[in-house]
Amino acid sequence: MTVPNRTIVLAGATSESGIALARALVAEGARVITTGRSAERLDPLRAFGAAVEIADATSLDDMTALASRLGAV
């Protein structure tokens, strides 16, 4: 899969595997929007260029609000 110039929303990105995936996607040229419940745990994602949104991937309300904020991606 080629990812340059694509926007990818990665929900629940604060796990070790989520961080690694986000980092790899950014390195390949994707615009990565990551979500998580903790601003503190999202901070490292900003360091390598991922956008962050505080949202709980298990919450329908949070995911609906996120979709409203992001619009078409």
mmCIF file as Biopython writes it, N, C-alpha, C and O atoms, coordinates in Angstrom:
data_model
#
loop_
_atom_site.group_PDB
_atom_site.id
_atom_site.type_symbol
_atom_site.label_atom_id
_atom_site.label_alt_id
_atom_site.label_comp_id
_atom_site.label_asym_id
_atom_site.label_entity_id
_atom_site.label_seq_id
_atom_site.pdbx_PDB_ins_code
_atom_site.Cartn_x
_atom_site.Cartn_y
_atom_site.Cartn_z
_atom_site.occupancy
_atom_site.B_iso_or_equiv
_atom_site.auth_seq_id
_atom_site.auth_asym_id
_atom_site.pdbx_PDB_model_num
ATOM 1   N N  . MET A ? 1  ? 0.853   -1.181 0.000  1.0 0.0 1  A 1 
ATOM 2   C CA . MET A ? 1  ? 0.000   0.000  0.000  1.0 0.0 1  A 1 
ATOM 3   C C  . MET A ? 1  ? 0.891   1.233  0.000  1.0 0.0 1  A 1 
ATOM 4   O O  . MET A ? 1  ? 1.881   1.297  0.729  1.0 0.0 1  A 1 
ATOM 5   N N  . THR A ? 2  ? 0.535   2.197  -0.813 1.0 0.0 2  A 1 
ATOM 6   C CA . THR A ? 2  ? 1.261   3.460  -0.809 1.0 0.0 2  A 1 
ATOM 7   C C  . THR A ? 2  ? 0.478   4.463  0.032  1.0 0.0 2  A 1 
ATOM 8   O O  . THR A ? 2  ? -0.746  4.545  -0.065 1.0 0.0 2  A 1 
ATOM 9   N N  . VAL A ? 3  ? 1.182   5.212  0.844  1.0 0.0 3  A 1 
ATOM 10  C CA . VAL A ? 3  ? 0.516   6.140  1.750  1.0 0.0 3  A 1 
ATOM 11  C C  . VAL A ? 3  ? 0.872   7.611  1.564  1.0 0.0 3  A 1 
ATOM 12  O O  . VAL A ? 3  ? 0.242   8.453  2.205  1.0 0.0 3  A 1 
ATOM 13  N N  . PRO A ? 4  ? 1.845   7.970  0.725  1.0 0.0 4  A 1 
ATOM 14  C CA . PRO A ? 4  ? 2.145   9.397  0.601  1.0 0.0 4  A 1 
ATOM 15  C C  . PRO A ? 4  ? 0.902   10.198 0.225  1.0 0.0 4  A 1 
ATOM 16  O O  . PRO A ? 4  ? 0.119   9.810  -0.642 1.0 0.0 4  A 1 
ATOM 17  N N  . ASN A ? 5  ? 0.755   11.315 0.902  1.0 0.0 5  A 1 
ATOM 18  C CA . ASN A ? 5  ? -0.346  12.246 0.654  1.0 0.0 5  A 1 
ATOM 19  C C  . ASN A ? 5  ? -1.723  11.698 1.014  1.0 0.0 5  A 1 
ATOM 20  O O  . ASN A ? 5  ? -2.735  12.262 0.599  1.0 0.0 5  A 1 
ATOM 21  N N  . ARG A ? 6  ? -1.778  10.637 1.759  1.0 0.0 6  A 1 
ATOM 22  C CA . ARG A ? 6  ? -3.058  10.112 2.235  1.0 0.0 6  A 1 
ATOM 23  C C  . ARG A ? 6  ? -3.243  10.519 3.691  1.0 0.0 6  A 1 
ATOM 24  O O  . ARG A ? 6  ? -2.274  10.710 4.425  1.0 0.0 6  A 1 
ATOM 25  N N  . THR A ? 7  ? -4.500  10.648 4.094  1.0 0.0 7  A 1 
ATOM 26  C CA . THR A ? 7  ? -4.807  10.942 5.491  1.0 0.0 7  A 1 
ATOM 27  C C  . THR A ? 7  ? -5.313  9.663  6.131  1.0 0.0 7  A 1 
ATOM 28  O O  . THR A ? 7  ? -6.237  9.024  5.627  1.0 0.0 7  A 1 
ATOM 29  N N  . ILE A ? 8  ? -4.695  9.294  7.250  1.0 0.0 8  A 1 
ATOM 30  C CA . ILE A ? 8  ? -5.051  8.072  7.961  1.0 0.0 8  A 1 
ATOM 31  C C  . ILE A ? 8  ? -5.404  8.438  9.391  1.0 0.0 8  A 1 
ATOM 32  O O  . ILE A ? 8  ? -4.626  9.100  10.078 1.0 0.0 8  A 1 
ATOM 33  N N  . VAL A ? 9  ? -6.585  8.004  9.843  1.0 0.0 9  A 1 
ATOM 34  C CA . VAL A ? 9  ? -6.995  8.206  11.233 1.0 0.0 9  A 1 
ATOM 35  C C  . VAL A ? 9  ? -6.706  6.912  11.966 1.0 0.0 9  A 1 
ATOM 36  O O  . VAL A ? 9  ? -7.208  5.850  11.599 1.0 0.0 9  A 1 
ATOM 37  N N  . LEU A ? 10 ? -5.894  7.011  13.003 1.0 0.0 10 A 1 
ATOM 38  C CA . LEU A ? 10 ? -5.478  5.846  13.765 1.0 0.0 10 A 1 
ATOM 39  C C  . LEU A ? 10 ? -6.048  5.966  15.173 1.0 0.0 10 A 1 
ATOM 40  O O  . LEU A ? 10 ? -5.520  6.702  16.007 1.0 0.0 10 A 1 
ATOM 41  N N  . ALA A ? 11 ? -7.126  5.240  15.428 1.0 0.0 11 A 1 
ATOM 42  C CA . ALA A ? 11 ? -7.795  5.320  16.732 1.0 0.0 11 A 1 
ATOM 43  C C  . ALA A ? 11 ? -7.065  4.462  17.760 1.0 0.0 11 A 1 
ATOM 44  O O  . ALA A ? 11 ? -6.590  3.369  17.453 1.0 0.0 11 A 1 
ATOM 45  N N  . GLY A ? 12 ? -6.986  4.971  18.971 1.0 0.0 12 A 1 
ATOM 46  C CA . GLY A ? 12 ? -6.324  4.237  20.047 1.0 0.0 12 A 1 
ATOM 47  C C  . GLY A ? 12 ? -4.844  4.069  19.790 1.0 0.0 12 A 1 
ATOM 48  O O  . GLY A ? 12 ? -4.308  2.970  19.933 1.0 0.0 12 A 1 
ATOM 49  N N  . ALA A ? 13 ? -4.187  5.129  19.417 1.0 0.0 13 A 1 
ATOM 50  C CA . ALA A ? 13 ? -2.800  5.058  18.942 1.0 0.0 13 A 1 
ATOM 51  C C  . ALA A ? 13 ? -1.751  5.124  20.036 1.0 0.0 13 A 1 
ATOM 52  O O  . ALA A ? 13 ? -0.565  5.211  19.719 1.0 0.0 13 A 1 
ATOM 53  N N  . THR A ? 14 ? -2.123  5.089  21.293 1.0 0.0 14 A 1 
ATOM 54  C CA . THR A ? 14 ? -1.126  5.285  22.349 1.0 0.0 14 A 1 
ATOM 55  C C  . THR A ? 14 ? -0.469  3.989  22.824 1.0 0.0 14 A 1 
ATOM 56  O O  . THR A ? 14 ? 0.389   4.023  23.705 1.0 0.0 14 A 1 
ATOM 57  N N  . SER A ? 15 ? -0.857  2.858  22.258 1.0 0.0 15 A 1 
ATOM 58  C CA . SER A ? 15 ? -0.164  1.605  22.594 1.0 0.0 15 A 1 
ATOM 59  C C  . SER A ? 15 ? 1.180   1.587  21.870 1.0 0.0 15 A 1 
ATOM 60  O O  . SER A ? 15 ? 1.410   2.384  20.960 1.0 0.0 15 A 1 
ATOM 61  N N  . GLU A ? 16 ? 2.064   0.681  22.275 1.0 0.0 16 A 1 
ATOM 62  C CA . GLU A ? 16 ? 3.362   0.596  21.614 1.0 0.0 16 A 1 
ATOM 63  C C  . GLU A ? 16 ? 3.205   0.308  20.123 1.0 0.0 16 A 1 
ATOM 64  O O  . GLU A ? 16 ? 3.908   0.892  19.298 1.0 0.0 16 A 1 
ATOM 65  N N  . SER A ? 17 ? 2.291   -0.585 19.779 1.0 0.0 17 A 1 
ATOM 66  C CA . SER A ? 17 ? 2.101   -0.911 18.365 1.0 0.0 17 A 1 
ATOM 67  C C  . SER A ? 17 ? 1.465   0.262  17.620 1.0 0.0 17 A 1 
ATOM 68  O O  . SER A ? 17 ? 1.802   0.511  16.462 1.0 0.0 17 A 1 
ATOM 69  N N  . GLY A ? 18 ? 0.556   0.981  18.264 1.0 0.0 18 A 1 
ATOM 70  C CA . GLY A ? 18 ? -0.061  2.152  17.637 1.0 0.0 18 A 1 
ATOM 71  C C  . GLY A ? 18 ? 0.950   3.244  17.368 1.0 0.0 18 A 1 
ATOM 72  O O  . GLY A ? 18 ? 0.930   3.866  16.306 1.0 0.0 18 A 1 
ATOM 73  N N  . ILE A ? 19 ? 1.834   3.482  18.321 1.0 0.0 19 A 1 
ATOM 74  C CA . ILE A ? 19 ? 2.889   4.491  18.153 1.0 0.0 19 A 1 
ATOM 75  C C  . ILE A ? 19 ? 3.823   4.084  17.018 1.0 0.0 19 A 1 
ATOM 76  O O  . ILE A ? 19 ? 4.194   4.911  16.186 1.0 0.0 19 A 1 
ATOM 77  N N  . ALA A ? 20 ? 4.203   2.804  16.987 1.0 0.0 20 A 1 
ATOM 78  C CA . ALA A ? 20 ? 5.098   2.322  15.929 1.0 0.0 20 A 1 
ATOM 79  C C  . ALA A ? 20 ? 4.444   2.449  14.555 1.0 0.0 20 A 1 
ATOM 80  O O  . ALA A ? 20 ? 5.095   2.848  13.590 1.0 0.0 20 A 1 
ATOM 81  N N  . LEU A ? 21 ? 3.155   2.109  14.467 1.0 0.0 21 A 1 
ATOM 82  C CA . LEU A ? 21 ? 2.453   2.219  13.192 1.0 0.0 21 A 1 
ATOM 83  C C  . LEU A ? 21 ? 2.342   3.674  12.757 1.0 0.0 21 A 1 
ATOM 84  O O  . LEU A ? 21 ? 2.579   3.991  11.592 1.0 0.0 21 A 1 
ATOM 85  N N  . ALA A ? 22 ? 1.987   4.553  13.675 1.0 0.0 22 A 1 
ATOM 86  C CA . ALA A ? 22 ? 1.883   5.975  13.351 1.0 0.0 22 A 1 
ATOM 87  C C  . ALA A ? 22 ? 3.221   6.516  12.869 1.0 0.0 22 A 1 
ATOM 88  O O  . ALA A ? 22 ? 3.277   7.249  11.881 1.0 0.0 22 A 1 
ATOM 89  N N  . ARG A ? 23 ? 4.285   6.162  13.554 1.0 0.0 23 A 1 
ATOM 90  C CA . ARG A ? 23 ? 5.627   6.630  13.166 1.0 0.0 23 A 1 
ATOM 91  C C  . ARG A ? 23 ? 5.985   6.146  11.758 1.0 0.0 23 A 1 
ATOM 92  O O  . ARG A ? 23 ? 6.516   6.910  10.952 1.0 0.0 23 A 1 
ATOM 93  N N  . ALA A ? 24 ? 5.693   4.883  11.468 1.0 0.0 24 A 1 
ATOM 94  C CA . ALA A ? 24 ? 6.004   4.330  10.147 1.0 0.0 24 A 1 
ATOM 95  C C  . ALA A ? 24 ? 5.186   5.014  9.054  1.0 0.0 24 A 1 
ATOM 96  O O  . ALA A ? 24 ? 5.708   5.307  7.979  1.0 0.0 24 A 1 
ATOM 97  N N  . LEU A ? 25 ? 3.915   5.267  9.324  1.0 0.0 25 A 1 
ATOM 98  C CA . LEU A ? 25 ? 3.064   5.917  8.331  1.0 0.0 25 A 1 
ATOM 99  C C  . LEU A ? 25 ? 3.511   7.351  8.053  1.0 0.0 25 A 1 
ATOM 100 O O  . LEU A ? 25 ? 3.522   7.788  6.902  1.0 0.0 25 A 1 
ATOM 101 N N  . VAL A ? 26 ? 3.880   8.082  9.107  1.0 0.0 26 A 1 
ATOM 102 C CA . VAL A ? 26 ? 4.391   9.449  8.932  1.0 0.0 26 A 1 
ATOM 103 C C  . VAL A ? 26 ? 5.680   9.408  8.112  1.0 0.0 26 A 1 
ATOM 104 O O  . VAL A ? 26 ? 5.880   10.232 7.220  1.0 0.0 26 A 1 
ATOM 105 N N  . ALA A ? 27 ? 6.547   8.453  8.415  1.0 0.0 27 A 1 
ATOM 106 C CA . ALA A ? 27 ? 7.815   8.325  7.686  1.0 0.0 27 A 1 
ATOM 107 C C  . ALA A ? 27 ? 7.582   8.041  6.204  1.0 0.0 27 A 1 
ATOM 108 O O  . ALA A ? 27 ? 8.396   8.420  5.362  1.0 0.0 27 A 1 
ATOM 109 N N  . GLU A ? 28 ? 6.475   7.377  5.887  1.0 0.0 28 A 1 
ATOM 110 C CA . GLU A ? 28 ? 6.136   7.073  4.488  1.0 0.0 28 A 1 
ATOM 111 C C  . GLU A ? 28 ? 5.422   8.226  3.786  1.0 0.0 28 A 1 
ATOM 112 O O  . GLU A ? 28 ? 5.118   8.140  2.596  1.0 0.0 28 A 1 
ATOM 113 N N  . GLY A ? 29 ? 5.155   9.306  4.527  1.0 0.0 29 A 1 
ATOM 114 C CA . GLY A ? 29 ? 4.575   10.486 3.907  1.0 0.0 29 A 1 
ATOM 115 C C  . GLY A ? 29 ? 3.082   10.671 4.115  1.0 0.0 29 A 1 
ATOM 116 O O  . GLY A ? 29 ? 2.477   11.543 3.492  1.0 0.0 29 A 1 
ATOM 117 N N  . ALA A ? 30 ? 2.482   9.873  4.974  1.0 0.0 30 A 1 
ATOM 118 C CA . ALA A ? 30 ? 1.050   10.016 5.240  1.0 0.0 30 A 1 
ATOM 119 C C  . ALA A ? 30 ? 0.804   11.131 6.247  1.0 0.0 30 A 1 
ATOM 120 O O  . ALA A ? 30 ? 1.659   11.434 7.078  1.0 0.0 30 A 1 
ATOM 121 N N  . ARG A ? 31 ? -0.362  11.728 6.161  1.0 0.0 31 A 1 
ATOM 122 C CA . ARG A ? 31 ? -0.847  12.644 7.203  1.0 0.0 31 A 1 
ATOM 123 C C  . ARG A ? 31 ? -1.588  11.747 8.187  1.0 0.0 31 A 1 
ATOM 124 O O  . ARG A ? 31 ? -2.620  11.170 7.843  1.0 0.0 31 A 1 
ATOM 125 N N  . VAL A ? 32 ? -1.076  11.627 9.395  1.0 0.0 32 A 1 
ATOM 126 C CA . VAL A ? 32 ? -1.641  10.711 10.376 1.0 0.0 32 A 1 
ATOM 127 C C  . VAL A ? 32 ? -2.316  11.499 11.493 1.0 0.0 32 A 1 
ATOM 128 O O  . VAL A ? 32 ? -1.710  12.374 12.112 1.0 0.0 32 A 1 
ATOM 129 N N  . ILE A ? 33 ? -3.571  11.173 11.736 1.0 0.0 33 A 1 
ATOM 130 C CA . ILE A ? 33 ? -4.331  11.756 12.840 1.0 0.0 33 A 1 
ATOM 131 C C  . ILE A ? 33 ? -4.543  10.635 13.849 1.0 0.0 33 A 1 
ATOM 132 O O  . ILE A ? 33 ? -5.206  9.639  13.559 1.0 0.0 33 A 1 
ATOM 133 N N  . THR A ? 34 ? -3.974  10.811 15.031 1.0 0.0 34 A 1 
ATOM 134 C CA . THR A ? 34 ? -4.049  9.775  16.050 1.0 0.0 34 A 1 
ATOM 135 C C  . THR A ? 34 ? -5.041  10.168 17.134 1.0 0.0 34 A 1 
ATOM 136 O O  . THR A ? 34 ? -5.258  11.352 17.392 1.0 0.0 34 A 1 
ATOM 137 N N  . THR A ? 35 ? -5.639  9.166  17.764 1.0 0.0 35 A 1 
ATOM 138 C CA . THR A ? 35 ? -6.547  9.440  18.866 1.0 0.0 35 A 1 
ATOM 139 C C  . THR A ? 35 ? -6.135  8.636  20.083 1.0 0.0 35 A 1 
ATOM 140 O O  . THR A ? 35 ? -5.490  7.592  19.982 1.0 0.0 35 A 1 
ATOM 141 N N  . GLY A ? 36 ? -6.524  9.152  21.227 1.0 0.0 36 A 1 
ATOM 142 C CA . GLY A ? 36 ? -6.294  8.467  22.484 1.0 0.0 36 A 1 
ATOM 143 C C  . GLY A ? 36 ? -7.021  9.218  23.582 1.0 0.0 36 A 1 
ATOM 144 O O  . GLY A ? 36 ? -7.480  10.342 23.383 1.0 0.0 36 A 1 
ATOM 145 N N  . ARG A ? 37 ? -7.121  8.589  24.737 1.0 0.0 37 A 1 
ATOM 146 C CA . ARG A ? 37 ? -7.831  9.206  25.852 1.0 0.0 37 A 1 
ATOM 147 C C  . ARG A ? 37 ? -6.962  10.152 26.660 1.0 0.0 37 A 1 
ATOM 148 O O  . ARG A ? 37 ? -7.479  11.027 27.355 1.0 0.0 37 A 1 
ATOM 149 N N  . SER A ? 38 ? -5.653  9.989  26.579 1.0 0.0 38 A 1 
ATOM 150 C CA . SER A ? 38 ? -4.735  10.738 27.435 1.0 0.0 38 A 1 
ATOM 151 C C  . SER A ? 38 ? -3.856  11.691 26.626 1.0 0.0 38 A 1 
ATOM 152 O O  . SER A ? 38 ? -3.096  11.264 25.757 1.0 0.0 38 A 1 
ATOM 153 N N  . ALA A ? 39 ? -3.971  12.984 26.924 1.0 0.0 39 A 1 
ATOM 154 C CA . ALA A ? 39 ? -3.129  13.974 26.254 1.0 0.0 39 A 1 
ATOM 155 C C  . ALA A ? 39 ? -1.654  13.680 26.508 1.0 0.0 39 A 1 
ATOM 156 O O  . ALA A ? 39 ? -0.823  13.838 25.613 1.0 0.0 39 A 1 
ATOM 157 N N  . GLU A ? 40 ? -1.332  13.256 27.717 1.0 0.0 40 A 1 
ATOM 158 C CA . GLU A ? 40 ? 0.046   12.932 28.081 1.0 0.0 40 A 1 
ATOM 159 C C  . GLU A ? 40 ? 0.614   11.820 27.203 1.0 0.0 40 A 1 
ATOM 160 O O  . GLU A ? 40 ? 1.759   11.898 26.756 1.0 0.0 40 A 1 
ATOM 161 N N  . ARG A ? 41 ? -0.186  10.793 26.961 1.0 0.0 41 A 1 
ATOM 162 C CA . ARG A ? 41 ? 0.279   9.661  26.163 1.0 0.0 41 A 1 
ATOM 163 C C  . ARG A ? 41 ? 0.296   9.972  24.671 1.0 0.0 41 A 1 
ATOM 164 O O  . ARG A ? 41 ? 0.953   9.277  23.896 1.0 0.0 41 A 1 
ATOM 165 N N  . LEU A ? 42 ? -0.429  11.018 24.268 1.0 0.0 42 A 1 
ATOM 166 C CA . LEU A ? 42 ? -0.429  11.422 22.860 1.0 0.0 42 A 1 
ATOM 167 C C  . LEU A ? 42 ? 0.753   12.327 22.524 1.0 0.0 42 A 1 
ATOM 168 O O  . LEU A ? 42 ? 1.143   12.422 21.361 1.0 0.0 42 A 1 
ATOM 169 N N  . ASP A ? 43 ? 1.326   12.991 23.520 1.0 0.0 43 A 1 
ATOM 170 C CA . ASP A ? 43 ? 2.417   13.938 23.276 1.0 0.0 43 A 1 
ATOM 171 C C  . ASP A ? 43 ? 3.568   13.364 22.448 1.0 0.0 43 A 1 
ATOM 172 O O  . ASP A ? 43 ? 4.045   14.048 21.543 1.0 0.0 43 A 1 
ATOM 173 N N  . PRO A ? 44 ? 4.037   12.136 22.714 1.0 0.0 44 A 1 
ATOM 174 C CA . PRO A ? 44 ? 5.148   11.605 21.909 1.0 0.0 44 A 1 
ATOM 175 C C  . PRO A ? 44 ? 4.809   11.501 20.422 1.0 0.0 44 A 1 
ATOM 176 O O  . PRO A ? 44 ? 5.703   11.561 19.578 1.0 0.0 44 A 1 
ATOM 177 N N  . LEU A ? 45 ? 3.535   11.347 20.101 1.0 0.0 45 A 1 
ATOM 178 C CA . LEU A ? 45 ? 3.130   11.238 18.698 1.0 0.0 45 A 1 
ATOM 179 C C  . LEU A ? 45 ? 3.329   12.557 17.962 1.0 0.0 45 A 1 
ATOM 180 O O  . LEU A ? 45 ? 3.627   12.569 16.768 1.0 0.0 45 A 1 
ATOM 181 N N  . ARG A ? 46 ? 3.166   13.651 18.664 1.0 0.0 46 A 1 
ATOM 182 C CA . ARG A ? 46 ? 3.391   14.972 18.059 1.0 0.0 46 A 1 
ATOM 183 C C  . ARG A ? 46 ? 4.847   15.144 17.652 1.0 0.0 46 A 1 
ATOM 184 O O  . ARG A ? 46 ? 5.151   15.815 16.666 1.0 0.0 46 A 1 
ATOM 185 N N  . ALA A ? 47 ? 5.743   14.534 18.417 1.0 0.0 47 A 1 
ATOM 186 C CA . ALA A ? 47 ? 7.176   14.718 18.212 1.0 0.0 47 A 1 
ATOM 187 C C  . ALA A ? 47 ? 7.628   14.299 16.812 1.0 0.0 47 A 1 
ATOM 188 O O  . ALA A ? 47 ? 8.588   14.862 16.286 1.0 0.0 47 A 1 
ATOM 189 N N  . PHE A ? 48 ? 6.967   13.341 16.211 1.0 0.0 48 A 1 
ATOM 190 C CA . PHE A ? 48 ? 7.384   12.923 14.868 1.0 0.0 48 A 1 
ATOM 191 C C  . PHE A ? 48 ? 6.380   13.304 13.784 1.0 0.0 48 A 1 
ATOM 192 O O  . PHE A ? 48 ? 6.433   12.782 12.670 1.0 0.0 48 A 1 
ATOM 193 N N  . GLY A ? 49 ? 5.461   14.217 14.114 1.0 0.0 49 A 1 
ATOM 194 C CA . GLY A ? 49 ? 4.626   14.809 13.085 1.0 0.0 49 A 1 
ATOM 195 C C  . GLY A ? 49 ? 3.200   14.315 12.968 1.0 0.0 49 A 1 
ATOM 196 O O  . GLY A ? 49 ? 2.487   14.721 12.050 1.0 0.0 49 A 1 
ATOM 197 N N  . ALA A ? 50 ? 2.764   13.457 13.862 1.0 0.0 50 A 1 
ATOM 198 C CA . ALA A ? 50 ? 1.372   13.012 13.820 1.0 0.0 50 A 1 
ATOM 199 C C  . ALA A ? 50 ? 0.489   14.075 14.480 1.0 0.0 50 A 1 
ATOM 200 O O  . ALA A ? 50 ? 0.893   14.712 15.453 1.0 0.0 50 A 1 
ATOM 201 N N  . ALA A ? 51 ? -0.705  14.255 13.946 1.0 0.0 51 A 1 
ATOM 202 C CA . ALA A ? 51 ? -1.693  15.114 14.587 1.0 0.0 51 A 1 
ATOM 203 C C  . ALA A ? 51 ? -2.364  14.298 15.685 1.0 0.0 51 A 1 
ATOM 204 O O  . ALA A ? 51 ? -2.468  13.076 15.574 1.0 0.0 51 A 1 
ATOM 205 N N  . VAL A ? 52 ? -2.812  14.955 16.729 1.0 0.0 52 A 1 
ATOM 206 C CA . VAL A ? 52 ? -3.448  14.217 17.827 1.0 0.0 52 A 1 
ATOM 207 C C  . VAL A ? 52 ? -4.826  14.792 18.140 1.0 0.0 52 A 1 
ATOM 208 O O  . VAL A ? 52 ? -5.054  15.998 18.050 1.0 0.0 52 A 1 
ATOM 209 N N  . GLU A ? 53 ? -5.719  13.912 18.502 1.0 0.0 53 A 1 
ATOM 210 C CA . GLU A ? 53 ? -7.075  14.265 18.926 1.0 0.0 53 A 1 
ATOM 211 C C  . GLU A ? 53 ? -7.394  13.440 20.159 1.0 0.0 53 A 1 
ATOM 212 O O  . GLU A ? 53 ? -7.190  12.226 20.165 1.0 0.0 53 A 1 
ATOM 213 N N  . ILE A ? 54 ? -7.893  14.085 21.202 1.0 0.0 54 A 1 
ATOM 214 C CA . ILE A ? 54 ? -8.291  13.333 22.393 1.0 0.0 54 A 1 
ATOM 215 C C  . ILE A ? 54 ? -9.688  12.783 22.151 1.0 0.0 54 A 1 
ATOM 216 O O  . ILE A ? 54 ? -10.652 13.530 21.984 1.0 0.0 54 A 1 
ATOM 217 N N  . ALA A ? 55 ? -9.772  11.457 22.136 1.0 0.0 55 A 1 
ATOM 218 C CA . ALA A ? 55 ? -11.040 10.767 21.914 1.0 0.0 55 A 1 
ATOM 219 C C  . ALA A ? 55 ? -10.867 9.311  22.330 1.0 0.0 55 A 1 
ATOM 220 O O  . ALA A ? 55 ? -9.820  8.707  22.096 1.0 0.0 55 A 1 
ATOM 221 N N  . ASP A ? 56 ? -11.890 8.763  22.941 1.0 0.0 56 A 1 
ATOM 222 C CA . ASP A ? 56 ? -11.888 7.377  23.382 1.0 0.0 56 A 1 
ATOM 223 C C  . ASP A ? 56 ? -12.469 6.513  22.265 1.0 0.0 56 A 1 
ATOM 224 O O  . ASP A ? 56 ? -13.634 6.665  21.899 1.0 0.0 56 A 1 
ATOM 225 N N  . ALA A ? 57 ? -11.660 5.615  21.730 1.0 0.0 57 A 1 
ATOM 226 C CA . ALA A ? 57 ? -12.091 4.764  20.615 1.0 0.0 57 A 1 
ATOM 227 C C  . ALA A ? 57 ? -13.229 3.826  20.998 1.0 0.0 57 A 1 
ATOM 228 O O  . ALA A ? 57 ? -13.896 3.281  20.119 1.0 0.0 57 A 1 
ATOM 229 N N  . THR A ? 58 ? -13.461 3.629  22.279 1.0 0.0 58 A 1 
ATOM 230 C CA . THR A ? 58 ? -14.557 2.749  22.716 1.0 0.0 58 A 1 
ATOM 231 C C  . THR A ? 58 ? -15.853 3.514  22.954 1.0 0.0 58 A 1 
ATOM 232 O O  . THR A ? 58 ? -16.866 2.922  23.325 1.0 0.0 58 A 1 
ATOM 233 N N  . SER A ? 59 ? -15.822 4.826  22.744 1.0 0.0 59 A 1 
ATOM 234 C CA . SER A ? 59 ? -16.989 5.667  22.995 1.0 0.0 59 A 1 
ATOM 235 C C  . SER A ? 59 ? -17.610 6.135  21.679 1.0 0.0 59 A 1 
ATOM 236 O O  . SER A ? 59 ? -16.981 6.862  20.910 1.0 0.0 59 A 1 
ATOM 237 N N  . LEU A ? 60 ? -18.842 5.715  21.431 1.0 0.0 60 A 1 
ATOM 238 C CA . LEU A ? 60 ? -19.537 6.146  20.225 1.0 0.0 60 A 1 
ATOM 239 C C  . LEU A ? 60 ? -19.666 7.670  20.194 1.0 0.0 60 A 1 
ATOM 240 O O  . LEU A ? 60 ? -19.504 8.286  19.140 1.0 0.0 60 A 1 
ATOM 241 N N  . ASP A ? 61 ? -19.954 8.273  21.339 1.0 0.0 61 A 1 
ATOM 242 C CA . ASP A ? 61 ? -20.066 9.740  21.396 1.0 0.0 61 A 1 
ATOM 243 C C  . ASP A ? 61 ? -18.752 10.415 21.005 1.0 0.0 61 A 1 
ATOM 244 O O  . ASP A ? 61 ? -18.750 11.378 20.238 1.0 0.0 61 A 1 
ATOM 245 N N  . ASP A ? 62 ? -17.638 9.910  21.531 1.0 0.0 62 A 1 
ATOM 246 C CA . ASP A ? 62 ? -16.331 10.491 21.193 1.0 0.0 62 A 1 
ATOM 247 C C  . ASP A ? 62 ? -16.013 10.328 19.709 1.0 0.0 62 A 1 
ATOM 248 O O  . ASP A ? 62 ? -15.518 11.257 19.071 1.0 0.0 62 A 1 
ATOM 249 N N  . MET A ? 63 ? -16.296 9.159  19.165 1.0 0.0 63 A 1 
ATOM 250 C CA . MET A ? 63 ? -15.991 8.915  17.753 1.0 0.0 63 A 1 
ATOM 251 C C  . MET A ? 63 ? -16.892 9.743  16.836 1.0 0.0 63 A 1 
ATOM 252 O O  . MET A ? 63 ? -16.452 10.202 15.782 1.0 0.0 63 A 1 
ATOM 253 N N  . THR A ? 64 ? -18.144 9.933  17.235 1.0 0.0 64 A 1 
ATOM 254 C CA . THR A ? 64 ? -19.055 10.776 16.464 1.0 0.0 64 A 1 
ATOM 255 C C  . THR A ? 64 ? -18.581 12.224 16.486 1.0 0.0 64 A 1 
ATOM 256 O O  . THR A ? 64 ? -18.590 12.902 15.458 1.0 0.0 64 A 1 
ATOM 257 N N  . ALA A ? 65 ? -18.166 12.695 17.659 1.0 0.0 65 A 1 
ATOM 258 C CA . ALA A ? 65 ? -17.662 14.068 17.783 1.0 0.0 65 A 1 
ATOM 259 C C  . ALA A ? 65 ? -16.380 14.228 16.970 1.0 0.0 65 A 1 
ATOM 260 O O  . ALA A ? 65 ? -16.181 15.257 16.325 1.0 0.0 65 A 1 
ATOM 261 N N  . LEU A ? 66 ? -15.522 13.233 16.997 1.0 0.0 66 A 1 
ATOM 262 C CA . LEU A ? 66 ? -14.277 13.281 16.218 1.0 0.0 66 A 1 
ATOM 263 C C  . LEU A ? 66 ? -14.597 13.381 14.726 1.0 0.0 66 A 1 
ATOM 264 O O  . LEU A ? 66 ? -14.008 14.197 14.017 1.0 0.0 66 A 1 
ATOM 265 N N  . ALA A ? 67 ? -15.511 12.569 14.260 1.0 0.0 67 A 1 
ATOM 266 C CA . ALA A ? 67 ? -15.897 12.606 12.834 1.0 0.0 67 A 1 
ATOM 267 C C  . ALA A ? 67 ? -16.446 13.976 12.471 1.0 0.0 67 A 1 
ATOM 268 O O  . ALA A ? 67 ? -16.177 14.480 11.380 1.0 0.0 67 A 1 
ATOM 269 N N  . SER A ? 68 ? -17.208 14.581 13.363 1.0 0.0 68 A 1 
ATOM 270 C CA . SER A ? 68 ? -17.735 15.926 13.106 1.0 0.0 68 A 1 
ATOM 271 C C  . SER A ? 68 ? -16.603 16.955 13.018 1.0 0.0 68 A 1 
ATOM 272 O O  . SER A ? 68 ? -16.615 17.826 12.148 1.0 0.0 68 A 1 
ATOM 273 N N  . ARG A ? 69 ? -15.625 16.846 13.926 1.0 0.0 69 A 1 
ATOM 274 C CA . ARG A ? 69 ? -14.487 17.783 13.917 1.0 0.0 69 A 1 
ATOM 275 C C  . ARG A ? 69 ? -13.637 17.620 12.662 1.0 0.0 69 A 1 
ATOM 276 O O  . ARG A ? 69 ? -13.194 18.607 12.076 1.0 0.0 69 A 1 
ATOM 277 N N  . LEU A ? 70 ? -13.412 16.384 12.255 1.0 0.0 70 A 1 
ATOM 278 C CA . LEU A ? 70 ? -12.512 16.134 11.131 1.0 0.0 70 A 1 
ATOM 279 C C  . LEU A ? 70 ? -13.181 16.343 9.782  1.0 0.0 70 A 1 
ATOM 280 O O  . LEU A ? 70 ? -12.522 16.737 8.820  1.0 0.0 70 A 1 
ATOM 281 N N  . GLY A ? 71 ? -14.488 16.083 9.699  1.0 0.0 71 A 1 
ATOM 282 C CA . GLY A ? 71 ? -15.148 16.173 8.410  1.0 0.0 71 A 1 
ATOM 283 C C  . GLY A ? 71 ? -14.608 15.090 7.482  1.0 0.0 71 A 1 
ATOM 284 O O  . GLY A ? 71 ? -14.161 14.035 7.932  1.0 0.0 71 A 1 
ATOM 285 N N  . ALA A ? 72 ? -14.656 15.360 6.206  1.0 0.0 72 A 1 
ATOM 286 C CA . ALA A ? 72 ? -14.140 14.403 5.224  1.0 0.0 72 A 1 
ATOM 287 C C  . ALA A ? 72 ? -12.618 14.426 5.256  1.0 0.0 72 A 1 
ATOM 288 O O  . ALA A ? 72 ? -12.004 15.489 5.163  1.0 0.0 72 A 1 
ATOM 289 N N  . VAL A ? 73 ? -12.022 13.269 5.386  1.0 0.0 73 A 1 
ATOM 290 C CA . VAL A ? 73 ? -10.546 13.179 5.382  1.0 0.0 73 A 1 
ATOM 291 C C  . VAL A ? 73 ? -10.072 12.323 4.243  1.0 0.0 73 A 1 
ATOM 292 O O  . VAL A ? 73 ? -8.868  12.130 4.075  1.0 0.0 73 A 1 
#
